[in-house]
Amino acid sequence: MGPEVKLYKKLKEFTPQIIWNRIENLSLPGMPDLLGYNTSGTFFTVELKVTKGRKLKFSPHQIAWHVQHPKNSFILAEARGPRVANRFQMFRGSRIMELDACGLELEACCLGLDACGLALSSA
């Protein structure tokens, strides 16, 4: 099981109130990993990233997707490095260009899986 699948399972465990659909789509490059639906009736997407350092890697297709779909899109990063203060950080998709340039130095909109889950529940 890959690291992003493990992150998905953790997120799903922390957010039982959200209906999740994993997107495994080879025909639409850049499409985020998850489609979520919360109890408010809002759909949103989440790109999952796992890193051992402070830098996140995005394909040009992923960047383009988030630039074209800036609302209700999020990027959830799990930092597995030994010097990371906040293991789970979430960013709005509209900030992907900054996130690509700055990595985890960029200020996150949520820290920790609990806070991320609460934010997605009310997205």
Residue pairs with C-beta under 8 A, 6 or more apart in sequence:
3 50
3 78
3 80
4 33
4 48
4 49
4 50
6 50
7 48
7 50
7 76
7 78
8 20
8 22
8 33
8 34
8 48
10 78
10 113
11 20
11 34
11 46
11 48
11 76
11 113
11 116
11 117
12 20
14 113
14 114
14 116
14 117
15 36
15 117
15 120
15 121
17 38
17 39
17 121
18 36
18 37
18 38
18 39
18 117
18 120
18 121
19 36
19 37
19 38
20 34
20 35
20 36
21 34
21 35
21 36
21 37
22 33
22 34
23 31
23 32
23 33
23 34
23 35
23 45
25 31
29 59
29 61
30 59
30 60
30 61
30 62
30 63
30 64
30 65
31 45
31 65
32 45
32 46
32 47
32 62
32 65
32 66
32 73
32 93
33 46
33 47
33 48
34 45
34 46
34 47
34 48
35 43
35 44
35 45
36 43
36 44
36 45
36 46
36 120
36 123
37 43
38 44
38 120
38 121
38 122
38 123
39 121
40 121
40 122
40 123
42 72
42 123
43 72
44 72
44 73
44 74
44 120
44 123
45 69
45 72
45 73
45 74
45 93
46 73
46 74
46 75
46 76
46 120
47 62
47 66
47 73
47 74
47 75
47 76
47 93
48 76
48 78
49 56
49 57
49 58
49 75
49 76
49 77
49 78
50 77
50 78
50 80
51 57
51 77
51 78
51 79
51 80
51 81
51 104
52 79
52 80
52 81
53 79
53 81
53 103
54 79
54 81
54 84
54 103
54 104
54 105
55 103
55 104
56 75
56 77
56 99
56 100
56 103
56 104
58 96
58 99
58 100
62 96
63 96
63 97
63 100
65 73
66 73
66 75
66 93
66 94
66 96
67 96
67 97
69 93
70 92
70 93
70 94
71 93
71 94
72 93
72 123
73 92
73 93
73 94
74 90
74 91
74 92
74 93
74 109
74 120
74 123
75 90
75 91
75 92
75 93
75 96
75 99
76 88
76 89
76 90
76 116
77 88
77 89
77 90
77 91
77 104
78 87
78 88
79 86
79 87
79 88
79 89
79 104
80 87
84 104
86 108
86 111
86 112
87 112
88 111
88 112
88 113
88 116
89 104
89 108
89 110
89 111
90 108
90 109
90 110
90 111
90 115
90 116
90 119
90 120
91 99
91 106
91 108
91 109
92 109
95 106
98 106
99 106
109 119
110 116
110 118
110 119
